[in-house]
Amino acid sequence: MRNFNFYSPTEFVFGKDTENRCGECVKKYGGTKVLVHYGSGSVVRSGLLDRVCASLKEAGVEYVMLGGVQPNPRDTKIYEGIELCRRENVDFILSVGGGSCIDSAKGIAIGVLYDGDFWDFYTKKTTVTKALPIGTVLTIAAAGSEGSPSSVVTKEEGMLKRDVGSDLIRPRFSILNPALTETLPPYQTACGATDIMAHIFERYFTNTPEVEVTDRLCEGLLLTMVKETPRVIEDPHNYEARANIMWAGTVAHNDIVGVGRSQDWNSHMIEHELSGLYDCAHGAGLAVVMPAWMELVYKHDVMRFAQVATRVWGCEMNFQNPEVTAVEGIKAFRRFLHSIGMPINFEELGAKKEDIPVLVEKLGIGDGKTGGFVELTRDDIVKIYTIAAEAKLD
Amino acid sequence: MRNFNFYSPTEFVFGKDTENRCGECVKKYGGTKVLVHYGSGSVVRSGLLDRVCASLKEAGVEYVMLGGVQPNPRDTKIYEGIELCRRENVDFILSVGGGSCIDSAKGIAIGVLYDGDFWDFYTKKTTVTKALPIGTVLTIAAAGSEGSPSSVVTKEEGMLKRDVGSDLIRPRFSILNPALTETLPPYQTACGATDIMAHIFERYFTNTPEVEVTDRLCEGLLLTMVKETPRVIEDPHNYEARANIMWAGTVAHNDIVGVGRSQDWNSHMIEHELSGLYDCAHGAGLAVVMPAWMELVYKHDVMRFAQVATRVWGCEMNFQNPEVTAVEGIKAFRRFLHSIGMPINFEELGAKKEDIPVLVEKLGIGDGKTGGFVELTRDDIVKIYTIAAEAKLD
């Protein structure tokens, strides 16, 4: 196991009706004037925004509102938020929404206190040294941004997707009410579940030996997702299944199951160009990319792939030929994704095979290699996009 | 799943040579004058205390020292610590040792800032509203106190063992270097491992339905302990196995695997009287009590016991008679404890069957019932002690 630091100071307030406690939470963490940041009309229609505002009022906390965050959140909304916060002397940002909304809030939080262009943080021109405190009321189990130190934002000009990470943008509190996710369409629910599973796999595929404890924790989370996801696809109002998925999503991404080991993250990187170019859901892009990535790299560590196949997918171990088991596990993953309504190839995603050169170009690795479980060249990435483009069930 | 709050703000600094960073950590969390609190001569002999002091000096942090904390830490040492801290204007407590040392540090931390007798917190006469900040350098994977909000202390007069809990006594940072545990005798290593497994089981046996995610995480930790513990008993210098156990021990007790579900803790309560009366190791007491508790209560939820038997102990599920599987799992647990050198009955522990009335009396539940997975009466507890007294391998 490698040396590591683990720090996850976010307070998670989990369960039914917990959104009514957001005013009290903001106050506890020192907020006096809040930016309520949200996305689409659904939080308005469902009455959630009203309940949030009522809770703030009850706690005697002032607020201003900024809605309209889009999925794959844009830099333009962040500039708007920064200006509003400065004008209104906002000292706390409350995100009411999913990962996109939280990531947008994180961008605003670091931008408000920075003299230059906030995009500098995402291009790594500068690093985060201060940020406004953030709280969240989560409406979809997916990105894990409610407990993570990272933010992914898309620059509209050129649709460039870039990320930033800092402990300073970890939310002070996150309110997780699984009931709020019951109104999500099945497709979005499945996209969220896929994103959660991808966060686990990115950590699971490691070259660090002797990491039994995090292996086992990752497998425990995957087994949970395999059991609970079909239940919420079948019955969106299954609160208990939603609750298990929601906690799995948070634990999957606060890194308690990923510490002390090398991680991969190439599937995320490769997917970002898909959702960047086609504006598709990140989870749907991952459903297409991740099994393709597995097919390209599994020979690098057949026994690790056989391990996940037997422990998570219930495949019987082929002791004469472990590769058979490894491949069965990848097929089982793709079948699972299909069963919950996810796309499994470019056509189903709405992507085009002929765009592969554009996708690879935008990734911008040139003649270099990526890091991760297996270092990928430009050619490898072309192969992964090609497998993803043509994938079928079998 | 139940509603819950989860909050674990401790920074964990994990890996080789990390004790050399304790000065920097104390400074980061605002300490200027430190009480270095430690237990036995082993931290002196191993040179650890010298390295800790050198790190403090290098960071320009002043310190005073207080050694001599005993296992099952005593109130007398805490009174001594409180006086020393007040006299020397200490503003940070650094515990260098195991769970006993950390629990003693926590007692001092709340006592220094309280006008009355610190024991008031342990008898629940008053609640914690402030505490000095604490940091730890852990020397045994066991109690989980390095990431927990609780402290257990023994009042010498009457050997009463009582506990207190508050987020205010969670360590600000904990330094976890698995190599520091390599010098532990096998018996203490096994006691620590047993304590860790007990912390998981206390959470695992629940009456809350639909807790797949925490079930699976608990099972993942148990599987880790079953694999790694025999490796460190065989070879005390197996760093990798020690590292897996150490992280499992922390995760087992910061409650990330226990949230949203009712928990038990009767085995801990029943054990406390054993280590209180005989001053035996807490882990050794648990090895004797926990399987006995399981034998008394398993009929309350045969399927849950069958689940852990198949998923953790690798027993084959008996679909015609799940009770057979449930009982096999308990036997497998006791065999495992024996295999790592733990006592399995009163004689091996150094306890006496004729003391059972004294033990039950000290528990002080009178004609009432305990809470937990199964509510226990005084008679039930007599039965558990009796099973524990007479247990054999089979």
Contacts between the chains, C-beta under 8 A, distances in Angstrom:
chain1	res1	chain2	res2	distance
A	1	B	15	7.5
A	1	B	178	7.9
A	1	B	240	6.3
A	1	B	243	4.2
A	1	B	244	6.8
A	1	B	247	7.5
A	2	B	15	6.8
A	3	B	14	6.3
A	3	B	15	2.7
A	3	B	16	6.1
A	3	B	18	6.7
A	4	B	12	8.0
A	4	B	14	5.1
A	4	B	15	6.4
A	5	B	11	6.5
A	5	B	12	6.9
A	5	B	13	5.5
A	5	B	14	7.2
A	6	B	11	7.4
A	6	B	12	4.3
A	6	B	14	6.7
A	7	B	9	7.9
A	7	B	10	8.0
A	7	B	11	4.4
A	7	B	12	7.2
A	8	B	8	6.3
A	8	B	9	7.7
A	9	B	7	8.0
A	9	B	8	7.8
A	9	B	9	3.8
A	10	B	7	8.0
A	11	B	5	6.5
A	11	B	6	7.4
A	11	B	7	4.4
A	12	B	4	8.0
A	12	B	5	6.8
A	12	B	6	4.3
A	12	B	7	7.2
A	13	B	5	5.5
A	14	B	3	6.3
A	14	B	4	5.1
A	14	B	5	7.2
A	14	B	6	6.7
A	14	B	259	7.0
A	14	B	260	6.7
A	15	B	1	7.5
A	15	B	2	6.8
A	15	B	3	2.7
A	15	B	4	6.3
A	15	B	260	7.5
A	16	B	3	6.0
A	18	B	3	6.7
A	178	B	1	7.9
A	209	B	240	7.4
A	210	B	240	3.6
A	210	B	241	7.6
A	210	B	243	7.2
A	210	B	244	6.9
A	211	B	244	7.4
A	212	B	223	7.9
A	212	B	224	5.1
A	212	B	227	5.7
A	212	B	228	6.2
A	212	B	244	4.9
A	213	B	220	7.7
A	213	B	221	7.1
A	213	B	224	4.5
A	213	B	228	7.8
A	213	B	244	4.5
A	213	B	245	7.9
A	213	B	247	5.0
A	213	B	248	4.8
A	213	B	251	7.4
A	214	B	247	7.5
A	216	B	219	7.9
A	216	B	220	3.5
A	216	B	221	7.0
A	216	B	223	5.1
A	216	B	224	5.1
A	217	B	217	6.0
A	217	B	220	4.8
A	217	B	221	7.3
A	217	B	251	7.3
A	219	B	216	7.9
A	219	B	220	6.3
A	220	B	213	7.7
A	220	B	216	3.5
A	220	B	217	4.7
A	220	B	219	6.4
A	220	B	220	3.9
A	221	B	213	7.1
A	221	B	216	7.0
A	221	B	217	7.3
A	223	B	212	7.9
A	223	B	216	5.1
A	224	B	212	5.0
A	224	B	213	4.5
A	224	B	216	5.1
A	227	B	212	5.7
A	228	B	212	6.2
A	228	B	213	7.8
A	240	B	1	6.3
A	240	B	209	7.4
A	240	B	210	3.6
A	241	B	210	7.6
A	243	B	1	4.2
A	243	B	210	7.3
A	243	B	260	7.2
A	244	B	1	6.8
A	244	B	210	6.9
A	244	B	211	7.4
A	244	B	212	4.9
A	244	B	213	4.5
A	245	B	213	7.9
A	247	B	1	7.5
A	247	B	213	5.0
A	247	B	214	7.5
A	247	B	259	7.3
A	247	B	260	6.8
A	248	B	213	4.8
A	251	B	213	7.4
A	251	B	217	7.3
A	251	B	256	6.4
A	256	B	251	6.4
A	256	B	256	6.2
A	259	B	14	7.1
A	259	B	247	7.3
A	260	B	14	6.7
A	260	B	15	7.6
A	260	B	243	7.2
A	260	B	247	6.8
